[in-house]
Amino acid sequence: MAAPGKLVACPSCGFAKNPPGSVRCGSCGAKIEALGKGARSREEELERRYQQEGVSVQWLFIAIAVQGVLTAALVFGLPRIVTLLDFEGGNGMIMCVPVWFLGGLLVGMISPGRTFIEPMVASFVIAIPTTFLLIQSQTVRTMPTFLYVVMSAIGVMFTLIGAYIGERIQLGPPPKTAE
């Protein structure tokens, strides 16, 4: 149990019920720096608002799970249920880009703090076996292997965009400056 003392307020979101000695905010996940360090100006805080400060291994594994489930369900599972859909080869890679964007958006919206890198790394990890399986599944609609790699890179890039948009949705509009 935490030692009795004065509760710490988060400099990022203002949550005032963090126990003393907390490293991260219980509400938004932002780092709570030691009180002895120099305080940042309002402008510095606004500039740092959308910057990620570290990588969370927990959210990396959550992002891998989200991206893996979405990819397996929509790219590989959905064509087995709805036989009119055919995501073999190149069509499967084209479908992966919006699926990974959606996965980045979801992780960005649900994760505390700022997590841009975790969904992007998760998409990269999921893209490797997905690309391999889609190359192996191509029968009629063939595409060069190089284009599969390019489409995977585009999908990973769109994941980063989705994660950023998800974080912006989660954080809300930027605070107005007092002029």
C-alpha positions in Angstrom: 0.0 0.0 0.0 1.2 3.5 -0.7 2.7 5.5 2.0 0.5 8.3 3.4 1.3 11.6 1.8 0.2 14.3 -0.5 -1.5 13.1 -3.7 0.3 14.1 -6.9 -1.5 16.0 -9.7 -0.7 15.0 -13.3 1.0 17.9 -15.2 -0.6 16.7 -18.5 -4.3 16.1 -17.7 -4.6 17.5 -14.2 -5.8 14.2 -12.5 -5.1 14.9 -8.8 -5.5 11.4 -7.2 -2.2 9.9 -8.1 -0.4 8.3 -5.1 2.9 9.9 -4.0 5.9 8.4 -5.9 3.9 7.6 -9.0 5.9 7.3 -12.2 2.9 7.6 -14.5 -0.6 9.1 -14.3 -3.4 6.7 -13.5 -5.7 8.5 -15.8 -3.8 9.4 -19.0 -0.6 7.4 -18.6 1.7 10.5 -19.0 5.0 10.6 -17.0 4.9 12.4 -13.7 8.2 14.0 -13.2 9.9 14.7 -9.9 8.8 17.9 -8.2 12.5 19.0 -7.8 13.0 19.3 -11.6 12.3 22.6 -13.3 8.8 23.1 -14.4 8.0 23.5 -18.1 6.4 26.5 -19.5 2.9 26.4 -20.9 4.3 26.5 -24.4 6.6 23.6 -23.8 3.7 21.5 -22.4 1.6 22.3 -25.4 4.5 21.3 -27.7 5.0 18.0 -25.9 1.3 17.1 -25.8 1.4 14.8 -28.8 4.9 13.3 -28.3 5.4 9.7 -27.1 7.9 9.4 -24.3 8.6 5.7 -24.3 7.5 2.3 -25.5 5.1 0.2 -23.4 5.7 -3.5 -23.7 2.2 -4.2 -22.4 0.5 -2.1 -25.1 2.8 -3.6 -27.7 1.5 -7.1 -27.0 -2.1 -5.7 -26.8 -1.5 -4.1 -30.2 -0.1 -7.3 -31.7 -3.3 -9.1 -30.4 -5.6 -6.5 -31.9 -3.9 -6.4 -35.2 -3.6 -10.2 -35.3 -7.3 -10.8 -34.6 -8.4 -8.1 -37.0 -6.2 -9.5 -39.8 -7.2 -13.1 -39.2 -10.9 -12.2 -39.0 -11.3 -9.8 -41.9 -8.6 -10.9 -44.4 -8.5 -14.7 -43.8 -11.8 -15.5 -41.9 -14.4 -13.4 -43.7 -13.8 -14.9 -47.2 -14.4 -18.4 -45.6 -17.9 -17.2 -44.4 -18.9 -15.0 -47.3 -17.8 -17.0 -50.3 -18.4 -14.1 -52.7 -15.3 -12.4 -51.2 -11.9 -13.5 -52.5 -8.9 -11.9 -50.7 -6.3 -14.1 -52.2 -2.9 -12.6 -53.2 -3.0 -9.0 -54.1 -6.6 -8.4 -53.1 -5.7 -9.6 -49.6 -2.8 -7.1 -49.4 -5.1 -4.3 -50.5 -7.5 -5.3 -47.8 -4.7 -5.4 -45.2 -4.1 -1.6 -45.5 -7.5 -0.4 -44.1 -7.6 -3.3 -41.6 -4.2 -2.2 -40.1 -5.3 1.4 -40.2 -8.4 0.5 -38.2 -6.2 -1.5 -35.8 -3.9 1.4 -35.2 -7.0 3.7 -34.7 -8.5 1.3 -32.1 -5.3 0.9 -30.1 -4.6 4.7 -30.3 -8.1 5.4 -28.9 -8.1 2.8 -26.1 -4.5 3.0 -24.8 -3.7 5.4 -22.0 -1.1 8.0 -22.8 0.5 8.3 -26.2 1.1 5.1 -28.1 2.1 5.6 -31.7 5.0 3.2 -32.0 3.3 0.1 -30.5 0.6 -0.3 -33.2 3.1 0.3 -35.9 5.5 -2.3 -34.6 2.6 -4.7 -34.1 1.5 -4.2 -37.8 5.1 -4.9 -38.8 5.1 -8.1 -36.8 1.7 -9.2 -38.2 2.7 -8.1 -41.8 5.5 -10.7 -42.1 3.3 -13.9 -41.8 0.4 -12.2 -43.5 2.5 -11.3 -46.5 4.0 -14.8 -46.6 0.5 -16.4 -46.5 -0.9 -14.1 -49.1 2.0 -14.8 -51.5 1.5 -18.5 -51.0 -2.3 -18.2 -51.6 -2.1 -16.4 -54.9 -3.4 -18.5 -57.8 -5.0 -16.5 -60.6 -4.3 -12.9 -59.6 -0.5 -12.9 -59.2 1.6 -10.0 -58.2 5.4 -9.7 -57.8 6.8 -10.3 -54.4 8.3 -6.8 -54.3 4.8 -5.3 -54.5 3.7 -7.4 -51.5 6.6 -5.8 -49.6 5.6 -2.4 -50.8 2.0 -2.9 -49.8 3.0 -4.2 -46.4 5.1 -1.0 -45.9 2.1 1.1 -46.9 -0.1 -0.8 -44.5 2.4 -0.2 -41.6 2.6 3.5 -42.5 -1.2 3.7 -42.5 -1.2 2.1 -39.0 1.0 4.9 -37.8 -1.5 7.4 -39.2 -4.4 5.5 -37.6 -2.7 5.4 -34.2 -2.0 9.2 -34.4 -5.6 9.9 -35.3 -6.8 7.6 -32.5 -4.6 9.5 -30.0 -5.9 12.8 -31.2 -9.5 11.6 -30.7 -8.6 10.3 -27.2 -6.9 13.5 -26.1 -9.6 15.8 -27.6 -9.0 19.3 -29.0 -5.9 21.1 -28.0 -6.3 23.5 -25.1 -6.8 27.1 -25.9 -3.9 29.4 -25.2 -4.5 32.3 -22.8 -3.8 35.4 -24.8 
